[in-house]
Amino acid sequence: MRTISEAVKWATAMDGKAAPGGPGHCQELTRDAYAIPAWATSAKLAWGRIPHDQIHTGKDWHAIPAGAMVYFPTLSDYGHVVLSLGSGLCLSNDYAKRGYCTIAKLPLPNWHGDQHYGGWSFWTPSGIAH
C-alpha cells in the first residue's frame, strides 16, 4: 500500500493521462493511487462498506486532506469517487474527457457534485491510508 504522499504524487502525475481501467472506473483509479487490490466494483459499493466511524462529511472542500477518497454515492447508479489532492483539488476520471484523468476543483462543477456528496475517508480494507 502506498503512503498518502506517494498516492498523491502518483495521482498528480496521472493528470491528462488515460484512466486505469478506462471510462467509468473511478474506484479503480483511487485504488490504483494506493496500489491496493480490488475491493468494490463501484464507488457506491465502496462507500457502503466504509465503517461509519471512518466517514467524514464536512463540506469545506479546502479542508479535505490530500489523499482522502471523496465519495459522491448518488451521482449515478455506480456513484463516483475522486482522490483529494488537498486545497480543494482532486483527481477524477471522466470529468473533463471520458476515459481520462483530470485535476479538478471540488465538488466537481457541472456534475452537481455538492448535492451528491456523501463524504470522505482514508479507509480501505487494506488498512487506513497513512
C-alpha positions as CSV (number, residue, x, y, z in Angstrom):
1,M,0.0,0.0,0.0
2,R,1.4,3.4,-0.9
3,T,1.6,6.2,1.6
4,I,-0.6,9.3,1.3
5,S,2.2,11.3,-0.2
6,E,3.1,8.5,-2.6
7,A,-0.6,8.2,-3.7
8,V,-0.9,12.0,-4.2
9,K,2.3,12.1,-6.2
10,W,1.0,9.2,-8.4
11,A,-2.4,10.9,-8.8
12,T,-0.8,14.2,-9.8
13,A,1.3,12.5,-12.5
14,M,-1.9,11.0,-13.9
15,D,-3.4,14.4,-15.0
16,G,-4.2,14.2,-18.7
17,K,-3.4,10.5,-19.0
18,A,-5.8,7.6,-19.8
19,A,-7.6,6.4,-16.7
20,P,-6.7,3.0,-15.4
21,G,-9.4,0.6,-16.5
22,G,-10.9,3.0,-19.0
23,P,-14.1,5.1,-18.7
24,G,-16.3,4.6,-15.7
25,H,-13.6,3.1,-13.5
26,C,-13.3,5.7,-10.8
27,Q,-13.0,3.2,-8.0
28,E,-10.1,1.6,-9.8
29,L,-8.4,5.0,-10.2
30,T,-8.4,5.7,-6.4
31,R,-7.4,2.1,-5.7
32,D,-4.5,2.3,-8.1
33,A,-3.3,5.5,-6.4
34,Y,-2.8,3.5,-3.3
35,A,-1.7,0.3,-5.1
36,I,-4.3,-1.8,-3.2
37,P,-6.3,-4.8,-4.5
38,A,-9.8,-4.6,-5.8
39,W,-12.4,-4.4,-3.0
40,A,-15.5,-2.9,-4.7
41,T,-16.8,-2.8,-8.2
42,S,-18.2,0.7,-7.9
43,A,-17.8,3.8,-5.8
44,K,-21.3,3.3,-4.5
45,L,-20.4,-0.2,-3.2
46,A,-17.1,1.0,-1.8
47,W,-19.0,3.8,0.0
48,G,-21.4,1.3,1.6
49,R,-18.6,-0.7,3.0
50,I,-16.8,2.1,4.9
51,P,-17.3,1.8,8.6
52,H,-19.4,4.7,9.8
53,D,-16.8,5.9,12.2
54,Q,-14.3,6.3,9.3
55,I,-16.6,8.7,7.3
56,H,-16.2,12.4,7.4
57,T,-19.0,14.6,6.0
58,G,-17.7,18.2,6.2
59,K,-18.1,20.2,3.1
60,D,-15.2,22.6,3.5
61,W,-13.6,21.4,0.2
62,H,-10.3,23.1,1.0
63,A,-10.1,21.2,4.4
64,I,-10.5,17.7,2.9
65,P,-7.0,16.3,3.4
66,A,-4.8,15.3,0.5
67,G,-5.1,11.6,-0.2
68,A,-8.6,11.2,1.1
69,M,-11.1,9.4,-1.1
70,V,-14.1,11.7,-1.7
71,Y,-17.3,10.0,-2.5
72,F,-20.4,11.1,-4.4
73,P,-22.5,7.9,-4.0
74,T,-25.7,9.1,-5.7
75,L,-24.1,10.8,-8.8
76,S,-25.1,7.8,-10.9
77,D,-26.1,4.2,-10.4
78,Y,-22.5,3.5,-9.6
79,G,-21.6,6.6,-7.7
80,H,-18.3,8.4,-8.1
81,V,-15.1,8.7,-6.1
82,V,-12.1,11.0,-6.6
83,L,-8.8,11.4,-4.8
84,S,-8.3,14.6,-2.9
85,L,-5.1,16.4,-3.7
86,G,-5.7,18.9,-1.0
87,S,-6.5,22.7,-1.2
88,G,-9.9,21.9,-2.8
89,L,-8.5,20.0,-5.7
90,C,-8.9,16.3,-6.7
91,L,-8.0,13.8,-9.4
92,S,-11.1,12.5,-11.2
93,N,-11.6,10.3,-14.2
94,D,-14.2,11.0,-16.9
95,Y,-14.7,14.6,-15.7
96,A,-13.2,16.7,-18.5
97,K,-12.8,13.9,-21.0
98,R,-14.3,10.4,-20.9
99,G,-11.6,7.8,-20.1
100,Y,-9.0,10.3,-19.0
101,C,-7.8,11.7,-15.7
102,T,-8.2,15.4,-14.8
103,I,-7.2,17.5,-11.9
104,A,-10.4,19.5,-11.0
105,K,-11.9,21.6,-8.2
106,L,-14.1,20.0,-5.7
107,P,-17.1,19.5,-5.7
108,L,-16.8,18.9,-9.5
109,P,-18.6,21.9,-11.0
110,N,-21.2,21.0,-13.7
111,W,-21.7,17.5,-12.2
112,H,-23.8,18.7,-9.3
113,G,-21.3,17.1,-7.0
114,D,-22.4,19.1,-3.9
115,Q,-25.8,17.6,-4.0
116,H,-24.4,14.0,-4.5
117,Y,-21.6,14.4,-1.9
118,G,-21.5,11.7,0.8
119,G,-18.2,12.3,2.5
120,W,-14.5,11.4,2.5
121,S,-12.4,8.7,4.1
122,F,-9.0,7.2,4.3
123,W,-10.4,3.8,5.0
124,T,-9.7,0.8,2.7
125,P,-10.0,-3.0,3.5
126,S,-6.2,-3.0,3.2
127,G,-5.9,-0.5,6.1
128,I,-6.3,3.2,6.7
129,A,-4.1,5.3,4.5
130,H,-1.2,7.0,6.3
